[in-house]
Amino acid sequence: DKAKLDKFQSLMLTPSLDLDELKKLSWSGVPSKFRPIVWKLLCGYLPAAQDRQGIILDKKRQEYHNYLEQYYSTRHQEIHQETHRQIQIDLPRMCPSIPLFQQETVQQIFERVLYIWAIRHPASGYVQGMNDLMTPFFVVFLNEYISSTIDTFKVDTLSRSDLQKLEADCYWCLSKLLDGIQDNYTFAQPGIQTRINQLKDLVSRIDATLQRHLEQHRVEYIQFTFRWMNNLLMRELPLRCIVRLWDTYLSEQDGFASFHLYVCAAFLTKFSTQLQRERDFHSLMMLLQNLPTQHWNDEEVTMILAEAYKLKFSFSGAPRHF
């Protein structure tokens, strides 16, 4: 709406932007025209002081270019071959319903970003599914350069300079995201194990009937929520919904970790009635792995976020929970 657009507009014009104010405003959704710059600010990639933004961007983009020069040629060395191979296996499976991600130029950008990140983060390296986490950044930052429909846009029509900027921005913002949840991806993925246990505990308190139903039919949380944690619901929701969800995650103190937990609880319990109609393990798993969200839009995401906020408010201090 116009009032919200005006608020973003005036906030963006301040010489030294108030990040707390930006988070408050962005929590309920960022207008698409402001989203590329807002996400960079909320990631901590862009500084709040306007007069430093251009300098910092140039510096960080050059730094990423230097990493490419330094590391990308190592992908054929025996020690790194497996990492490179796993990335190449994952890329063709990415967002199969969106033609944009099947373009060769796009897959090359993803391959370079993910490889450089993996080489520079040996504690975890590349883990299957990380490619999904780059897609929201890519579509949001691509919107800075185009005015047509993104799904069918030919990325190789962009100038080399714009492609390099887009790639570097994706690298740095993906790095910021992964830094906050790296225990999800280190050996044995302890962060994910912890969050799955927390989710089970939380659901047992807010929807004991659903919990009993899942237990009765021997459904284990790890069987369906591992993907929710590993891929941050990317496989469960349309990309447009993920982008809206991330407006809020980026505005939260610990959005991709602790707030995501409340979102998962709100998401699961939204389908409580449907799940309780299923009477055997196989039917339950079929539904849990194919929840009917393909037609969801901002409205449904807003409802999930509102419920997650209530859960956070009620349970974030609960001793058994954290």
PAZAPA-4460 file (N, C-alpha, C; in steps of 0.05 Angstrom, whole numbers, plus 32768, in hexadecimal, padded with zeros to 4 digits):
% residues 322
    n_x    n_y    n_z   ca_x   ca_y   ca_z    c_x    c_y    c_z   seq   type   mol
   8011   7FE8   8000   8000   8000   8000   8011   8019   8000     1      D     A
   8005   8030   7FF9   8015   8048   7FF5   8022   8052   800E     2      K     A
   8013   8050   8025   801E   805A   803E   8038   804B   8045     3      A     A
   8038   8031   8040   8050   8021   8047   8067   8028   8034     4      K     A
   8060   802B   801A   8075   8033   8007   8081   804E   800F     5      L     A
   8071   8060   8017   807B   807B   8020   808D   8079   8038     6      D     A
   8086   8067   804B   8097   8063   8062   80B2   8058   805B     7      K     A
   80B3   8044   8049   80CC   8039   8040   80DC   804F   8031     8      F     A
   80CE   805E   8020   80DB   8073   8010   80E9   8087   8022     9      Q     A
   80DB   8091   8036   80E7   80A5   8047   80FE   809A   8058    10      S     A
   80FB   8081   8061   8110   8074   8071   8129   8070   8060    11      L     A
   8125   8069   8047   813C   8064   8035   814C   807E   802F    12      M     A
   813E   8095   8032   814B   80AE   802B   815B   80BA   8042    13      L     A
   8159   80AE   805A   8169   80B9   8070   8186   80B2   806D    14      T     A
   8198   80C6   8073   81B5   80C2   806E   81C0   80AA   807E    15      P     A
   81B7   80A7   8097   81BF   8090   80A7   81A7   8081   80B0    16      S     A
   81A1   806B   80A3   8188   805D   80A7   8185   8050   80C2    17      L     A
   816E   8052   80CE   8169   8045   80E8   8161   8027   80E3    18      D     A
   8173   8015   80E8   816F   7FF9   80E2   8158   7FED   80F2    19      L     A
   8155   7FF5   810B   813F   7FEB   811B   8124   7FF2   810F    20      D     A
   8123   800B   8106   810A   8015   80F9   8105   8005   80DF    21      E     A
   811A   8000   80D1   8118   7FF0   80B8   810E   7FD4   80BD    22      L     A
   8118   7FC8   80D2   810F   7FAD   80DA   80F1   7FAC   80E1    23      K     A
   80E9   7FC1   80F1   80CC   7FC2   80F8   80BB   7FC5   80E0    24      K     A
   80C3   7FD5   80CD   80B4   7FDA   80B5   80B4   7FC1   80A3    25      L     A
   80CA   7FB4   80A1   80CD   7F9D   808F   80C0   7F83   8099    26      S     A
   80BC   7F82   80B3   80B1   7F69   80BF   8098   7F60   80B1    27      W     A
   8087   7F74   80AB   806D   7F6D   809E   806E   7F6D   8080    28      S     A
   8086   7F6C   8074   8089   7F6A   8057   8095   7F83   804B    29      G     A
   80A7   7F7E   8038   80B6   7F94   802A   80AB   7F97   800E    30      V     A
   80A4   7FB0   8006   809B   7FB4   7FEA   80B1   7FAB   7FD7    31      P     A
   80A9   7F9E   7FC1   80BD   7F91   7FAF   80D2   7FA5   7FA4    32      S     A
   80CA   7FBE   7FA0   80DD   7FD2   7F94   80F4   7FD8   7FA8    33      K     A
   80EE   7FD5   7FC2   8103   7FDB   7FD6   8111   7FC2   7FE0    34      F     A
   8107   7FAB   7FD9   8111   7F92   7FE5   812F   7F8D   7FE1    35      R     A
   813A   7F92   7FC8   8157   7F8C   7FC5   8168   7F9C   7FD9    36      P     A
   8164   7FB6   7FDB   8174   7FC6   7FEE   816E   7FC0   800B    37      I     A
   8155   7FBB   8011   814D   7FB5   802D   815A   7F9B   8036    38      V     A
   8159   7F86   8026   8165   7F6D   802D   8183   7F70   8032    39      W     A
   8190   7F80   8021   81AD   7F83   8024   81B3   7F92   803F    40      K     A
   81A2   7FA5   8046   81A5   7FB3   805F   81A0   7FA0   8077    41      L     A
   818A   7F91   8075   8183   7F7F   808B   8197   7F68   808F    42      L     A
   81A4   7F60   8079   81B9   7F4C   807B   81D3   7F57   8088    43      C     A
   81D5   7F71   808A   81ED   7F7D   8093   8203   7F7F   807E    44      G     A
   81FB   7F7B   8065   820D   7F7D   804E   8212   7F9A   8046    45      Y     A
   81FC   7FA9   8046   81FE   7FC6   8041   81FE   7FD5   805B    46      L     A
   8210   7FEA   805D   820F   7FFA   8076   81F7   800D   8076    47      P     A
   81EF   8015   808E   81D8   8027   8091   81DE   8043   8086    48      A     A
   81F8   804B   8088   81FF   8066   807F   8200   8067   8060    49      A     A
   81EF   8078   8054   81EC   8079   8037   8207   8080   8029    50      Q     A
   8216   8092   8035   822E   809B   8027   8244   8085   8026    51      D     A
   8240   806F   8035   8254   805A   8035   824B   8042   8024    52      R     A
   8232   8042   801B   8227   802A   800E   8235   8023   7FF4    53      Q     A
   823A   8037   7FE3   8247   8032   7FCA   8263   8027   7FCD    54      G     A
   8272   8033   7FE0   828E   802B   7FE5   828E   800E   7FEF    55      I     A
   827D   8007   8002   827C   7FEC   800D   8274   7FD7   7FF8    56      I     A
   8260   7FDE   7FE8   8257   7FCB   7FD3   826E   7FC6   7FC0    57      L     A
   827C   7FDB   7FB7   8292   7FD7   7FA4   82A8   7FC5   7FB1    58      D     A
   82AE   7FCA   7FCA   82C2   7FBB   7FD8   82BB   7F9E   7FDB    59      K     A
   82A2   7F98   7FE3   8299   7F7C   7FE7   8297   7F6D   7FCD    60      K     A
   828E   7F7B   7FB8   828C   7F6E   7F9E   82A7   7F67   7F93    61      R     A
   82BB   7F79   7F98   82D6   7F73   7F8F   82E2   7F5C   7F9F    62      Q     A
   82DB   7F5C   7FB9   82E5   7F46   7FCA   82DB   7F2B   7FC1    63      E     A
   82C2   7F2A   7FB9   82B7   7F10   7FAF   82C5   7F09   7F95    64      Y     A
   82C9   7F1D   7F84   82D7   7F17   7F6A   82F3   7F0C   7F6F    65      H     A
   8300   7F16   7F84   831B   7F0C   7F8C   8319   7EEF   7F95    66      N     A
   8304   7EE8   7FA4   8300   7ECC   7FAD   82FE   7EBA   7F94    67      Y     A
   82EF   7EC3   7F80   82EB   7EB3   7F68   8306   7EAE   7F5B    68      L     A
   8316   7EC3   7F59   8331   7EC0   7F4C   8342   7EAD   7F5C    69      E     A
   833F   7EAE   7F77   8351   7E9F   7F88   8348   7E81   7F8A    70      Q     A
   832D   7E7C   7F8C   8324   7E62   7F93   8316   7E52   7F7D    71      Y     A
   830A   7E5F   7F6A   82F7   7E51   7F58   8306   7E3B   7F48    72      Y     A
   831F   7E41   7F41   832E   7E2D   7F31   8335   7E14   7F40    73      S     A
   8331   7E14   7F5B   8338   7DFD   7F6B   8323   7DE7   7F6A    74      T     A
   830C   7DED   7F5C   82F6   7DDA   7F5D   82FD   7DBF   7F50    75      R     A
   8312   7DBE   7F40   831A   7DA5   7F33   832F   7D96   7F43    76      H     A
   8339   7DA2   7F59   834C   7D94   7F6A   833E   7D7D   7F78    77      Q     A
   834C   7D67   7F7C   8340   7D4F   7F88   8332   7D55   7FA2    78      E     A
   833E   7D66   7FB3   8333   7D6C   7FCD   8318   7D79   7FCC    79      I     A
   8313   7D88   7FB6   82FA   7D98   7FB4   82E6   7D8C   7FA0    80      H     A
   82EE   7D77   7F93   82DD   7D6C   7F7D   82C1   7D64   7F87    81      Q     A
   82C0   7D58   7F9E   82A6   7D4E   7FA9   8293   7D65   7FAE    82      E     A
   829E   7D7A   7FBA   828D   7D92   7FBF   8282   7D9D   7FA5    83      T     A
   8293   7DA0   7F91   828A   7DAB   7F77   8276   7D98   7F6A    84      H     A
   827A   7D7E   7F6C   8268   7D6B   7F60   824C   7D6C   7F6D    85      R     A
   824B   7D6F   7F88   8232   7D70   7F96   8222   7D89   7F8E    86      Q     A
   8230   7D9F   7F8B   8222   7DB8   7F83   8217   7DB4   7F67    87      I     A
   8226   7DA8   7F55   821D   7DA4   7F3A   8205   7D91   7F38    88      Q     A
   8204   7D7E   7F4B   81ED   7D6B   7F4C   81D4   7D7A   7F54    89      I     A
   81D7   7D8C   7F68   81C0   7D9A   7F74   81B3   7DAF   7F61    90      D     A
   81C4   7DBD   7F52   81BA   7DD4   7F43   81A4   7DCE   7F2F    91      L     A
   81A5   7DB9   7F1F   818F   7DB4   7F0C   8174   7DAE   7F1A    92      P     A
   8175   7DA6   7F33   815C   7DA0   7F42   814E   7DB9   7F4E    93      R     A
   815C   7DCF   7F4B   8154   7DE7   7F5A   813A   7DF4   7F4D    94      M     A
   8126   7DF9   7F5E   810D   7E06   7F55   8105   7DFD   7F39    95      C     A
   80FE   7DE3   7F36   80F9   7DD8   7F1B   80E1   7DE6   7F0D    96      P     A
   80CF   7DF3   7F1C   80B8   7DFF   7F0F   80BE   7E1C   7F05    97      S     A
   80D5   7E26   7F0B   80DC   7E42   7F03   80F2   7E41   7EEE    98      I     A
   80EC   7E47   7ED5   80FF   7E45   7EBF   8119   7E55   7EC4    99      P     A
   8117   7E6B   7ED2   812E   7E7C   7ED8   8146   7E6C   7EE2   100      L     A
   8140   7E59   7EF4   8155   7E4A   7F02   8161   7E34   7EF1   101      F     A
   8155   7E2F   7EDA   8160   7E1A   7EC8   8174   7E27   7EB4   102      Q     A
   8176   7E41   7EB4   8188   7E4F   7EA0   81A5   7E4A   7EA8   103      Q     A
   81B5   7E45   7E94   81D1   7E3E   7E98   81E0   7E54   7EA7   104      E     A
   81DB   7E6D   7EA0   81E9   7E84   7EAD   81E2   7E85   7ECB   105      T     A
   81C9   7E80   7ED1   81C0   7E80   7EED   81CE   7E69   7EFD   106      V     A
   81CF   7E51   7EF1   81DB   7E3B   7EFF   81F9   7E3F   7F02   107      Q     A
   8206   7E4D   7EF0   8222   7E52   7EF3   8227   7E66   7F0A   108      Q     A
   8215   7E7A   7F0C   8218   7E8D   7F23   8215   7E7E   7F3D   109      I     A
   8201   7E6D   7F3F   81FC   7E5E   7F58   8214   7E4B   7F5E   110      F     A
   821E   7E3F   7F49   8235   7E2C   7F4D   824D   7E3B   7F59   111      E     A
   8253   7E52   7F4E   826A   7E62   7F58   8266   7E6B   7F74   112      R     A
   824F   7E76   7F7A   8249   7E81   7F95   824B   7E6A   7FA9   113      V     A
   823E   7E54   7FA4   823D   7E3E   7FB7   8258   7E31   7FBB   114      L     A
   8268   7E2F   7FA5   8282   7E23   7FA7   8295   7E35   7FB8   115      Y     A
   8295   7E4F   7FB2   82A6   7E62   7FC2   829E   7E61   7FDF   116      I     A
   8284   7E61   7FE4   827B   7E60   8001   8285   7E47   800E   117      W     A
   8282   7E30   8001   828A   7E17   800D   82A8   7E16   8012   118      A     A
   82B8   7E20   8000   82D5   7E1F   8003   82DE   7E32   801B   119      I     A
   82CF   7E47   801E   82D6   7E5A   8033   82CA   7E53   804E   120      R     A
   82B9   7E3E   804F   82AD   7E35   8068   82B1   7E17   806B   121      H     A
   82C9   7E0E   8070   82CF   7DF1   8070   82C2   7DE3   8087   122      P     A
   82B9   7DF1   809C   82AC   7DE3   80B3   8293   7DD4   80AA   123      A     A
   8285   7DE0   8097   826D   7DD2   808D   8271   7DCA   8070   124      S     A
   827E   7DDB   8060   827F   7DD6   8043   8264   7DD9   8037   125      G     A
   8260   7DCE   801F   8246   7DD0   8012   8235   7DB9   801D   126      Y     A
   821C   7DBF   8023   8209   7DAB   802C   81F1   7DAC   8019   127      V     A
   81E8   7D95   8011   81D1   7D93   7FFE   81BA   7DA5   8007   128      Q     A
   81AF   7DB5   7FF6   8199   7DC6   7FFD   81A1   7DE4   8001   129      G     A
   81BB   7DE9   8004   81C4   7E05   8007   81BD   7E15   7FEE   130      M     A
   81BC   7E08   7FD7   81B6   7E16   7FBE   819A   7E23   7FC0   131      N     A
   8187   7E15   7FCE   816C   7E20   7FD1   816D   7E3B   7FDF   132      D     A
   817F   7E3E   7FF2   8180   7E56   8003   818A   7E6E   7FF4   133      L     A
   8196   7E6A   7FDD   819F   7E81   7FCE   8189   7E8C   7FBB   134      M     A
   8175   7E7B   7FB5   8161   7E84   7FA1   8152   7E9D   7FA9   135      T     A
   8149   7EA1   7FC2   813B   7EBA   7FC8   814D   7ED3   7FC4   136      P     A
   8166   7ED1   7FCC   8178   7EE8   7FC7   817B   7EED   7FA9   137      F     A
   817D   7ED8   7F9A   8181   7EDC   7F7D   8169   7EE9   7F70   138      F     A
   8151   7EE0   7F76   813A   7EED   7F69   8135   7F09   7F72   139      V     A
   813A   7F0E   7F8C   8137   7F2A   7F96   814B   7F3D   7F8A   140      V     A
   8164   7F35   7F8A   8179   7F47   7F7F   8178   7F49   7F61   141      F     A
   816E   7F35   7F53   816B   7F36   7F36   8156   7F4C   7F2F   142      L     A
   8143   7F50   7F41   812E   7F64   7F3C   8139   7F81   7F3A   143      N     A
   8151   7F85   7F44   815D   7FA0   7F42   8163   7FA6   7F24   144      E     A
   8167   7F92   7F14   8171   7F96   7EF9   815C   7F92   7EE3   145      Y     A
   8145   7F89   7EEA   8131   7F83   7ED5   8116   7F8F   7EDC   146      I     A
   8105   7F91   7EC7   80EA   7F9B   7ECB   80D6   7F87   7EC1   147      S     A
   80DF   7F71   7EB4   80CD   7F5D   7EA8   80C7   7F47   7EBD   148      S     A
   80B7   7F33   7EB4   80B1   7F1C   7EC5   80CA   7F0C   7ECB   149      T     A
   80CF   7F07   7EE4   80E8   7EFA   7EEB   80EA   7EDD   7EE2   150      I     A
   80D3   7ECF   7EE3   80D4   7EB2   7EDD   80E1   7EAB   7EC2   151      D     A
   80DC   7EBC   7EAE   80E5   7EB5   7E93   80FB   7EC8   7E8A   152      T     A
   8105   7ED9   7E9B   811A   7EEC   7E93   8134   7EDE   7E8C   153      F     A
   8140   7EE6   7E76   815A   7EDA   7E6D   8171   7EE9   7E7B   154      K     A
   817C   7EDB   7E8F   8190   7EE8   7EA0   81A9   7EF0   7E90   155      V     A
   81B0   7EE1   7E7B   81C8   7EE7   7E6C   81C6   7F00   7E5B   156      D     A
   81AE   7F0D   7E5B   81AB   7F27   7E4D   81B5   7F3E   7E5F   157      T     A
   81BA   7F39   7E78   81C5   7F4E   7E8A   81E3   7F53   7E83   158      L     A
   81EC   7F6B   7E89   8208   7F71   7E83   821A   7F60   7E96   159      S     A
   8233   7F5D   7E8E   8246   7F4D   7E9E   8249   7F5A   7EB9   160      R     A
   824A   7F75   7EB9   824E   7F84   7ED2   8237   7F7F   7EE6   161      S     A
   821E   7F80   7EDB   8206   7F7B   7EEC   8206   7F5E   7EF7   162      D     A
   820D   7F4B   7EE6   820E   7F2F   7EEF   8222   7F2B   7F05   163      L     A
   8239   7F39   7F03   824E   7F36   7F18   8244   7F42   7F32   164      Q     A
   8236   7F59   7F30   822C   7F66   7F49   8217   7F54   7F56   165      K     A
   8205   7F49   7F46   81F0   7F37   7F4F   81FC   7F1F   7F5D   166      L     A
   8210   7F13   7F51   821C   7EFB   7F5C   822A   7F01   7F77   167      E     A
   8239   7F17   7F78   8247   7F1E   7F91   8233   7F24   7FA7   168      A     A
   821D   7F33   7FA1   8209   7F3A   7FB6   81FC   7F20   7FC1   169      D     A
   81F7   7F0D   7FAF   81EB   7EF3   7FB8   81FF   7EE5   7FCA   170      C     A
   8218   7EE5   7FC3   822D   7ED7   7FD3   822D   7EE2   7FF0   171      Y     A
   822F   7EFD   7FF2   8232   7F09   800D   8219   7F06   801E   172      W     A
   8201   7F08   8012   81E9   7F06   8021   81E3   7EE9   8029   173      C     A
   81E9   7ED6   8017   81E7   7EBA   801E   81FA   7EB3   8035   174      L     A
   8212   7EBE   8034   8226   7EBA   8049   821C   7EC3   8064   175      S     A
   820F   7EDB   8064   8204   7EE6   807D   81EF   7ED3   8088   176      K     A
   81DE   7EC9   8076   81C8   7EB7   807F   81D4   7E9D   808A   177      L     A
   81E7   7E91   807C   81F2   7E77   8084   8203   7E7A   809D   178      L     A
   8210   7E91   80A1   8220   7E95   80BA   820E   7E93   80D2   179      D     A
   81F5   7E9B   80D0   81E2   7E9B   80E7   81D7   7E7F   80ED   180      G     A
   81D9   7E6D   80DA   81CE   7E52   80DE   81E2   7E3C   80D7   181      I     A
   81FC   7E42   80DB   8210   7E2F   80D2   8210   7E15   80E1   182      Q     A
   8205   7E15   80FA   8204   7DFB   8108   81EF   7DE8   80FC   183      D     A
   81DF   7DF3   80E9   81CD   7DE1   80D9   81DD   7DCF   80C6   184      N     A
   81F5   7DD8   80BF   8203   7DCB   80A9   821E   7DBF   80B0   185      Y     A
   8227   7DC2   80CA   8240   7DB5   80D2   823B   7D97   80D6   186      T     A
   8250   7D88   80DB   824E   7D6B   80DD   8236   7D62   80EE   187      F     A
   8226   7D4F   80E4   820E   7D44   80F1   81F8   7D59   80F5   188      A     A
   81FC   7D71   80EA   81E7   7D86   80EA   81D9   7D8A   8105   189      Q     A
   81E9   7D90   811A   81DD   7D92   8135   81C7   7DA7   8138   190      P     A
   81CA   7DBD   8129   81B6   7DD3   812B   819A   7DC9   8123   191      G     A
   819A   7DB9   810E   8180   7DAE   8104   8174   7D9B   8118   192      I     A
   8185   7D89   8123   817C   7D75   8136   816F   7D84   814E   193      Q     A
   817C   7D99   8158   8172   7DA8   816F   8157   7DB5   8168   194      T     A
   8156   7DC1   8150   813D   7DCF   814A   8126   7DBC   8145   195      R     A
   812B   7DA5   813A   8116   7D91   8137   810A   7D89   8152   196      I     A
   811C   7D85   8166   8113   7D7E   8181   8103   7D95   818D   197      N     A
   810C   7DAD   8189   80FE   7DC5   8193   80E2   7DC7   8187   198      Q     A
   80E1   7DC1   816D   80C7   7DC3   815F   80B4   7DAE   816A   199      L     A
   80BD   7D96   816E   80AC   7D81   8179   80A1   7D89   8195   200      K     A
   80B3   7D94   81A5   80AC   7D9D   81C0   8097   7DB3   81BE   201      D     A
   809B   7DC6   81AC   8088   7DDC   81A9   806D   7DD3   81A0   202      L     A
   806C   7DC2   818C   8052   7DB8   8181   8043   7DA8   8196   203      V     A
   8052   7D99   81A7   8045   7D89   81BC   8036   7D9C   81D0   204      S     A
   8040   7DB5   81D2   8033   7DC8   81E4   801C   7DD7   81D8   205      R     A
   801E   7DDC   81BE   8009   7DED   81B1   7FF3   7DDD   81A3   206      I     A
   7FFA   7DC3   819C   7FE6   7DB3   818F   7FEB   7D95   8196   207      D     A
   7FE4   7D8F   81AF   7FE9   7D74   81BA   7FDA   7D5F   81AB   208      A     A
   7FC3   7D65   81A0   7FB3   7D52   8191   7FC2   7D49   8178   209      T     A
   7FCD   7D5D   8169   7FDC   7D57   8151   7FF5   7D47   8158   210      L     A
   8002   7D4F   816E   801A   7D40   8177   8014   7D23   817C   211      Q     A
   7FFE   7D1E   818A   7FF7   7D02   8190   7FF0   7CF2   8176   212      R     A
   7FE3   7D00   8164   7FDC   7CF4   814A   7FF5   7CEB   813B   213      H     A
   8009   7CFD   813A   8022   7CF6   812C   8030   7CDF   813A   214      L     A
   8031   7CE0   8155   803E   7CCA   8164   8030   7CB0   8160   215      E     A
   8015   7CB1   8161   8005   7C99   815E   800B   7C8A   8144   216      Q     A
   8011   7C9A   812F   8016   7C8E   8114   8034   7C8D   810E   217      H     A
   8044   7C90   8124   8061   7C8C   8123   806F   7C9F   810F   218      R     A
   8064   7CB7   810D   8072   7CCB   80FC   8086   7CDA   810D   219      V     A
   809F   7CD8   8104   80B5   7CE6   8112   80BA   7D01   8105   220      E     A
   80BF   7D15   8116   80C3   7D30   810B   80DA   7D32   80F7   221      Y     A
   80EF   7D22   80FC   8106   7D24   80EA   80FF   7D1C   80CE   222      I     A
   80EA   7D0B   80CB   80E2   7D01   80B1   80D7   7D17   809F   223      Q     A
   80CC   7D2C   80AB   80C0   7D41   809A   80CB   7D5D   809F   224      F     A
   80D6   7D62   80B7   80DF   7D7D   80BD   80FD   7D81   80B8   225      T     A
   810C   7D6C   80B3   8128   7D70   80AC   812A   7D84   8095   226      F     A
   811A   7D7F   8080   811A   7D90   8069   8111   7DAD   806F   227      R     A
   80FE   7DAF   8082   80F4   7DCA   808A   810B   7DDB   8096   228      W     A
   811C   7DCD   80A5   8133   7DDB   80B2   814A   7DDF   809E   229      M     A
   8151   7DC9   8090   8168   7DCA   807E   8164   7DDD   8067   230      N     A
   814B   7DDF   805D   8145   7DF0   8046   8133   7E08   804D   231      N     A
   812F   7E0C   8066   8120   7E24   8070   8104   7E26   8062   232      L     A
   80F6   7E10   805F   80DB   7E0F   8053   80DB   7E15   8035   233      L     A
   80F3   7E16   8029   80F4   7E1D   800C   80E6   7E08   7FFB   234      M     A
   80E5   7DEF   8004   80D8   7DDA   7FF4   80BA   7DD8   7FFA   235      R     A
   80B1   7DE6   800F   8095   7DE4   8018   8084   7DFB   800D   236      E     A
   8091   7E12   8007   8082   7E2A   7FFF   808A   7E34   7FE4   237      L     A
   8078   7E41   7FD5   8081   7E4E   7FBC   8096   7E64   7FC2   238      P     A
   80A7   7E69   7FAE   80BC   7E7C   7FB2   80B2   7E98   7FBA   239      L     A
   809B   7EA0   7FAE   8090   7EBB   7FB5   808A   7EBD   7FD3   240      R     A
   8081   7EA6   7FDF   807B   7EA6   7FFC   8095   7EA6   800C   241      C     A
   80A9   7E98   8002   80C3   7E98   8011   80CF   7EB4   8012   242      I     A
   80CD   7EC3   7FFC   80D7   7EDE   7FFB   80C9   7EEF   8010   243      V     A
   80AF   7EED   8012   80A0   7EFC   8026   80A8   7EF3   8043   244      R     A
   80AB   7ED9   8046   80B4   7ECE   8060   80CF   7EDA   8069   245      L     A
   80E1   7EDC   8055   80FC   7EE6   805B   80FC   7F04   8062   246      W     A
   80E9   7F13   8058   80E7   7F2F   8061   80E6   7F2F   8080   247      D     A
   80D6   7F1D   808B   80D3   7F1C   80A8   80EB   7F0F   80B6   248      T     A
   80F6   7EF9   80AA   810D   7EEC   80B6   8125   7F00   80B8   249      Y     A
   8128   7F10   80A3   813F   7F23   80A3   813A   7F3A   80B7   250      L     A
   8121   7F3D   80BF   811A   7F53   80D2   811A   7F49   80EF   251      S     A
   811C   7F2F   80F3   811C   7F23   810D   8139   7F20   8117   252      E     A
   813D   7F21   8131   8157   7F1E   813E   8165   7F05   8134   253      Q     A
   8157   7EEE   8134   8163   7ED5   812E   8150   7EC6   811B   254      D     A
   8149   7ED3   8105   8132   7ECA   80F5   8135   7EAF   80E9   255      G     A
   814C   7EA8   80DE   814F   7E8F   80D0   8154   7E77   80E3   256      F     A
   8157   7E7D   80FC   815B   7E67   8110   8143   7E66   8122   257      A     A
   8142   7E77   8137   812D   7E73   814B   8112   7E7B   8141   258      S     A
   810F   7E91   8131   80F4   7E98   8128   80EA   7E84   8114   259      F     A
   80FC   7E79   8104   80F4   7E64   80F1   80E7   7E4D   80FF   260      H     A
   80F0   7E47   8117   80E4   7E31   8127   80C6   7E36   812C   261      L     A
   80C0   7E4F   8134   80A4   7E56   8139   8093   7E56   811F   262      Y     A
   80A0   7E5E   8109   8092   7E5D   80EF   808B   7E3F   80E8   263      V     A
   809F   7E2E   80ED   809A   7E11   80E7   8083   7E06   80F9   264      C     A
   8082   7E0E   8112   806C   7E05   8124   8051   7E10   811A   265      A     A
   8051   7E29   8112   8038   7E35   8108   802F   7E28   80EE   266      A     A
   8043   7E21   80DD   803E   7E15   80C3   8033   7DF9   80C7   267      F     A
   803F   7DE9   80D9   8035   7DCE   80DD   8019   7DCE   80E9   268      L     A
   8014   7DDE   80FD   7FFA   7DDE   810A   7FE4   7DE9   80F9   269      T     A
   7FEB   7DF9   80E5   7FD7   7E03   80D2   7FC9   7DEB   80C4   270      K     A
   7FD8   7DD6   80C0   7FCD   7DBE   80B2   7FC3   7DA9   80C6   271      F     A
   7FC0   7DB0   80DF   7FB9   7D9D   80F4   7FA0   7D8C   80ED   272      S     A
   7F8B   7D9A   80E5   7F71   7D8C   80E0   7F74   7D78   80C9   273      T     A
   7F82   7D81   80B3   7F86   7D6F   809C   7F97   7D57   80A4   274      Q     A
   7FAB   7D5C   80B3   7FBD   7D46   80BB   7FAF   7D32   80CD   275      L     A
   7F9D   7D3C   80DE   7F8F   7D29   80F0   7F7A   7D19   80E1   276      Q     A
   7F73   7D20   80C9   7F61   7D10   80B9   7F6F   7CF8   80AD   277      R     A
   7F89   7CFA   80AA   7F99   7CE4   809E   7F9C   7CCE   80B3   278      E     A
   7F98   7CB5   80AB   7F96   7CA0   80BE   7FAC   7C8B   80BE   279      R     A
   7FC1   7C90   80AD   7FD8   7C7D   80AE   7FF2   7C8C   80A8   280      D     A
   8008   7C7F   80AE   8022   7C8B   80AB   8027   7C96   808E   281      F     A
   8021   7C85   807B   8027   7C8B   805F   8017   7CA5   8056   282      H     A
   7FFE   7CA6   805D   7FED   7CBD   8055   7FF7   7CD7   8063   283      S     A
   7FFF   7CD4   807C   8009   7CEB   808B   8023   7CF5   807E   284      L     A
   8035   7CE3   8078   804E   7CEC   806C   804A   7CF8   8050   285      M     A
   8037   7CED   8041   8031   7CF8   8026   8028   7D15   8029   286      M     A
   8017   7D1A   803C   800C   7D35   8040   8022   7D48   804B   287      L     A
   8032   7D3E   805F   8047   7D4F   806B   805C   7D57   8057   288      L     A
   8061   7D46   8043   8076   7D4C   802F   806A   7D5A   8017   289      Q     A
   8050   7D5E   8016   8044   7D6C   8000   802D   7D7E   800A   290      N     A
   8033   7D8F   801D   801E   7DA0   8029   8013   7DB3   8013   291      L     A
   7FF9   7DB7   8013   7FEC   7DC6   7FFC   7FF1   7DE4   7FFE   292      P     A
   8008   7DED   7FF6   800F   7E0A   7FF8   8014   7E17   7FDD   293      T     A
   8011   7E08   7FC7   8019   7E13   7FAD   800B   7E2C   7FA5   294      Q     A
   7FF3   7E31   7FB0   7FE4   7E49   7FA9   7FE6   7E5F   7FBF   295      H     A
   7FF7   7E5A   7FD2   7FFA   7E6E   7FE8   8005   7E88   7FDD   296      W     A
   7FFE   7E9E   7FEB   8009   7EB9   7FE6   800F   7EC6   8000   297      N     A
   8014   7EE1   7FFE   801B   7EF0   8016   8007   7EED   802D   298      D     A
   7FEE   7EEA   8026   7FD9   7EE8   803B   7FDE   7ED1   804E   299      E     A
   7FE3   7EB9   8042   7FE7   7EA1   8052   8001   7EA3   8063   300      E     A
   8016   7EAF   8056   8030   7EB2   8064   802C   7EC5   807B   301      V     A
   801D   7EDA   8077   8018   7EEE   808D   800B   7EE0   80A5   302      T     A
   7FF8   7ECE   809F   7FEA   7EC0   80B5   7FFD   7EAE   80C4   303      M     A
   800F   7EA0   80B6   8023   7E8E   80C2   8036   7E9F   80D4   304      I     A
   803E   7EB6   80C9   8051   7EC7   80D8   8044   7ED3   80F1   305      L     A
   802A   7EDA   80EF   801C   7EE5   8106   801B   7ECF   811C   306      A     A
   8015   7EB7   8114   8013   7EA1   8127   802F   7E9B   8133   307      E     A
   8044   7E9C   8122   805F   7E97   812C   8067   7EAC   8140   308      A     A
   805F   7EC5   813B   8066   7EDB   814D   8059   7ED6   8169   309      Y     A
   8040   7ECD   8168   8032   7EC7   8181   8040   7EB1   8191   310      K     A
   8049   7E9D   8182   8057   7E86   818F   8072   7E90   819B   311      L     A
   8080   7EA1   818C   8099   7EAB   8196   8094   7EBB   81B0   312      K     A
   807F   7ECB   81AF   8079   7EDC   81C7   8072   7ECA   81DF   313      F     A
   8064   7EB4   81DA   805C   7EA2   81F0   8072   7E90   81FA   314      S     A
   8083   7E87   81E7   8095   7E71   81EF   80B3   7E77   81EF   315      F     A
   80BB   7E8E   81E5   80D8   7E92   81E1   80E7   7E91   81FC   316      S     A
   80DA   7E96   8212   80E8   7E95   822C   80E3   7E7A   823A   317      G     A
   80D4   7E68   822E   80CC   7E50   823C   80E5   7E3E   8240   318      A     A
   80EA   7E36   8259   8103   7E28   8260   8107   7E0E   8251   319      P     A
   80F2   7DFE   824C   80F5   7DE4   823F   80FA   7DE8   8221   320      R     A
   80F5   7E00   8218   80F5   7E03   81FB   8111   7E0B   81F0   321      H     A
   811F   7E1B   81FF   813A   7E23   81F6   814F   7E1D   820B   322      F     A
***
